[in-house]
Amino acid sequence: MIPLYRTILTSTPVGPLTLLASNRGVRRVRFGAPGGPEPQVLSAPADHPILAPARHVLERYFRGDTPDFSEIAVEFGGLTPFQRSVLVALRSIPHGELTTYGDLARTVGSYGANRAAGQAVGANPIPILIPCHRVVAADRRLGGFSGGLERKIVLLELEGHRVAGAAEFQSRLRGDDELMLPF
């Protein structure tokens, strides 16, 4: 069994983040701190060849820099070839830019597969580093996000987008029907 290593970023605008990686790539980014001991997961040394650079890139990102997430090695497991192609395409979306589920489907050569692209985005095990938060619906509604819409809003605003209705949403935590990016 390949050993997995863990590092935790405790102070980010989206709360704690737990990163899991092998020596080949990041396998998972989880929102929140781990809930307890995880068998087969070791605390990463400060100089871990994958987690140290990933941590540095995320720290820079949360300070407002525009680091290149594609520089970080990732390791996909348990995904279909279509899901992998969508996640690879996600990595090419530049900081501060957005795409739609339909555009993402077209990028991977699956015209009309908007829902399938959305499901692949939802299966992303490495949010932020594979920037699924940069995908919105064709009518500019936010859609979903594995970390919750509150976190998606924070990430989009960190990248310079203003989300109409965000303040009301964050204060009342209601549904996402009113959350849109202004044209």
Protein Blocks (a to p, Z undefined) as FASTA:
>chain_A
ZZddddddfbdfkbpadddddfkbcfbdcedjdfbdcehiacddfklfklmmmmmmmmmm
mnopacdfklpccddehiafklmmmmmmmmmpcghiacdfklmmmmnopghilmmmmmmm
mmpmbghjlcfklpccfkopabjafkbjklmmmmmmmnopacehklmmmmnopafklgcc
dZZ
